């Protein structure tokens, strides 16, 4: 994949600085989509994990089509990293669309118990109807889906109390489907993380890169860091100022802000120059680790013109 090239035609603050498209759709993701199509009839509920920091950008539009006519649960994962006020806006948004919404911190397990409770609530009428027809045992089967690195495997392992699902910092660890019995009457069908084939909105691709949904090995860390600074200086400027003890205004160039972070941290390479590549890596890493504060990069009102309906 080509690295992102700098676009010198910046017309407004909303433009991205490095506008070549990010595209990443390994072959196993095509197989995942086919597998989901083949198995959707086996489940009653589709549970979709979204990253609470980027609920729109981490939502795969393919899943809406694949999961139509199924009960839906939206899980906003990594809420411990997200802006609480904006998370509440997203909860309201999805609830208005008819979804059950669960807030989750998959690392600590907070919110996990709600999954079975909400699933039973959704299945209550169907279970009662089938039992009246003579079915003594009616298990609930759910498919759990989400983009790479959104926390599915960590969630499942917390759910069952042991490492049944593989986990890793890099996206794309889960490669095949697996049925996981959570309780006697509740089973999960796990699927590999699936991304859409291309990102028509360049800012969506960037936000996925910021949060680690795209493999860092194929990205230009320096350019991604400049775009992250561009984003943060407009919506959370204090996150950079307070973390790195620097000052700037909205007109400050991203390159200069990155350099000033390096100066503040004394990240020097041979010859005494600032090691900008190292600074870029640290900035992205600290953003993902919430060391810049609880940050959400998008709000529902931004996407009223887009088709986000479930």
JOTATA-V59944 format. One record per helix or strand of 2 or more residues. SS is the DSSP state (h for helix, s for strand). FROM is the first residue (numbers start at 1). TO is the last residue. If there is no record, write none. Layout:
BEGIN
<<SS	FROM	TO> <SS	FROM	TO>>
END
This chain:
BEGIN
<<h	27	42> <s	45	51> <h	61	66> <s	71	77> <h	79	81> <h	84	96> <s	100	105> <h	113	132> <s	140	146> <h	152	160> <s	178	183> <s	186	190> <h	202	211> <h	216	218> <h	221	235> <h	237	244> <h	254	265> <h	276	288> <h	300	303>>
END
